Amino acid sequence: MRLEPLRRMDIARCVEIEKILFPGDDPWSARAFHSELDAGNFYLAARPDEGAELLGYAGLAVVGRRRGEYEATVHTIGVAPEHQGQGIGKALLRALLARADEFEAPVFLEVRTDNTTALALYERHGFERLGIRKRYYQPSGADAYTMVRPARTRDGVAG
């Protein structure tokens, strides 16, 4: 499996995967993905070989001005259902975390409270639950946990 920058030509497949993964909520549109790329956010594509069909995608935004002031947010991680359980989501998450670590930034995310697979993945990678956002996902009204992984420095965990 290869991880490489998400390309605009991948967006149609991202939208297909979104519709499968989030049928009861508001899946991301092509416009949303284009907006993320236009903003310069860090987006990756997972595929079995160069030029092959997209298996999954992930995105991270980093904001701030200098070391100690950066924060990162995982915007999305999605893996096509037929390819789940093969370590693709884990590889995507680790790549996002490595990018955040370049900035020594804490990493935040929201995840459905009933997504036990994702919760376990995030907790294995150092995320802790901060709180709950009631009715965060729409139109389903599902709740989300807000989670954080503390900033990592070259010497370990910051703070």
Secondary structure, DSSP 8 states (H G I E B T S, - for coil): -EEEE--GGGHHHHHHHHHHH-TTS----HHHHHHHHHTT-EEEEEESSTTS---EEEEEEEE-SSTTS-EEEEEEEEE-GGGTTSSHHHHHHHHHHHHHHHTT--EEEEEETT-HHHHHHHHHTT-EEEEEETT-STTT---EEEEEE--EETTEE--
